[in-house]
């Protein structure tokens, strides 16, 4: 079992920045890829960014050049630095961890990010 706790969401004006954090606990030795996804009401959850245990990253095209994902393995924490935020970035952001050989998904509770124009 893995528990994920997110923090750092909130409201910001367009062009501003926010930093999300996600702390993992439990069977953390079995975590491989971690990442951030986002979702708006009535829409599918979409990938924002992922990072492997080795540090390889992947980003959605819509956030490339604006968002940076990083990982502190010593603290079992993954971060999402979000710069140049746009109103369309407004969503609930979820932390994700893939665990074990069969990459079972674990999710955090979500944190709201609201960007006003």
MOHUUR-V397308 format. One record per residue. N is the residue number from 1. PSI is psi in radians with two decimals (none if undefined). Layout:
BEGIN
N&PSI, N&PSI
END
This chain:
BEGIN
1&2.46, 2&2.37, 3&2.41, 4&2.25, 5&2.07, 6&2.72, 7&2.85, 8&-0.04, 9&3.09, 10&-2.84, 11&2.50, 12&2.69, 13&2.73, 14&2.40, 15&-0.21, 16&-3.04, 17&2.64, 18&2.69, 19&2.11, 20&2.54, 21&2.61, 22&2.00, 23&2.26, 24&2.52, 25&2.93, 26&-2.35, 27&1.07, 28&-0.35, 29&-0.34, 30&0.06, 31&2.33, 32&-1.64, 33&2.44, 34&2.74, 35&3.14, 36&2.39, 37&2.85, 38&2.74, 39&2.43, 40&2.74, 41&2.30, 42&0.03, 43&2.80, 44&2.63, 45&2.35, 46&2.60, 47&2.40, 48&-0.97, 49&2.60, 50&2.78, 51&2.32, 52&3.00, 53&-0.42, 54&-0.08, 55&0.05, 56&2.39, 57&2.74, 58&2.39, 59&2.59, 60&2.55, 61&-0.59, 62&-0.29, 63&-0.08, 64&2.35, 65&-0.20, 66&-0.63, 67&2.58, 68&2.20, 69&2.45, 70&2.92, 71&2.32, 72&1.72, 73&-0.50, 74&-0.56, 75&-0.01, 76&0.75, 77&2.46, 78&2.51, 79&2.69, 80&1.87, 81&2.10, 82&2.00, 83&2.87, 84&0.84, 85&2.56, 86&2.73, 87&-0.58, 88&-0.11, 89&-0.14, 90&2.23, 91&3.01, 92&2.21, 93&2.29, 94&2.35, 95&2.49, 96&2.49, 97&2.36, 98&2.22, 99&2.32, 100&3.08, 101&-0.50, 102&0.18, 103&0.97, 104&2.40, 105&2.30, 106&2.53, 107&2.57, 108&-3.12, 109&-0.24, 110&2.56, 111&2.35, 112&2.31, 113&2.17, 114&2.14, 115&2.09, 116&2.57, 117&none
END
